[in-house]
């Protein structure tokens, strides 16, 4: 009972805290239900990892996925045992991209928006509530780009991290948020071409929330994950099995 109640309520609280929490909106329908954890990944890499994933997919990852393909690649019930999955749109979630008070930090501000950045052709979002770790919520999205645009997005994030460590402020829909303690974080997602990850502390109307953000590119597809720990027991982390499973589903769709 405790786990189910947490999973149902956690994402709505996240959406209320931040001006644009990813995963609070979706281009299409989805599923909700429970599953069980898969085993976590074993390795870590620099915050920007340009190694090839080696998933064996026969598809061409440079071809942008269509909206229906993104839906097929997104999480559904049973994909992630240990998590409740939802694609319901929150009434608290705004539409659009927040604006940063510092131009050099705009790529990081965009990552907190409805899409990883405005160049995304299609975006599909999912919300994950942990059934095993009290308070852990993960917002996940998949977006399609031209491959060159996807690479520029990753370059922008990697360039922004070193110069935005002191923090920045954002505004969207007459609401603002402050992001402090922006720090690059080592993370490897199996099957990705590039990964940029960081941690930060968001403040909105006096409420603070540590956040872990992971953005992964596979060809022309960008996966974005944001983890929150509303129980405030420990710093949140995007579970490695969540990122690995998402990239595996993208590979399956690419392979046809």
Protein Blocks (a to p, Z undefined) as FASTA:
>chain_A
ZZmmmmmmmmmmmmmmpmbdghiacfbdcdddddddddddfbdcdfbdcbdfklopabdf
kbccdfklmmmmpccehklghiacdfbdcfkbccdjdddfbfklmmmmmmmmmbfbfklm
bdcddddddfkbghiacddddddddfklmmmmmmmmmmmmmmmmnopcddeehiacddeh
iacdddddehiabdcdddddddeehiacddddddddehjaccddddddfkomaccdddfk
lmmmmmmmmmmmmnZZ
